[in-house]
Amino acid sequence: MRMPVTAEDILVGIFYHLKLDQRDKVTADRETLHRVFYRVRERHPGVMALFSFRDRELFPESSQLDQALSNLDAAGLISRRSPAPRYYRFEDPLVSCYKKFSKDLLRDAGIDEDEIDAVAQEIDCLTTGN
């Protein structure tokens, strides 16, 4: 029996599908990330169903997004780049984690890989302006 899909699995899938040249350009700015993921959740509710948002007057916030980013950082799959952490860097283990674990969990949860890729490209556009 497989484990249930988690917010971390969703992020690993999204980050795996980012274009290689964009992987070091995802902002680490909390407000920007939460705004982007909130917009993406509205357009892709099936993929983003595990992320709930609350409106705290400044911007929509997701405790699941914060926790998943923190867990991926603690696991060494992502890290913040530069002395003033402006961008996330996706470490090499992220790729093997996706291929060995998250990919199958996402598929078993009925989350289509093409939709994960679409979410990744949308996040890329919204965070980098490309």
Summary of the structure (lengths in Angstrom):
residues: 130
radius of gyration: 13.7
end to end distance: 40.6
largest distance: 42.5
contacts: 384
relative contact order: 0.26
helix: 55%
strand: 11%
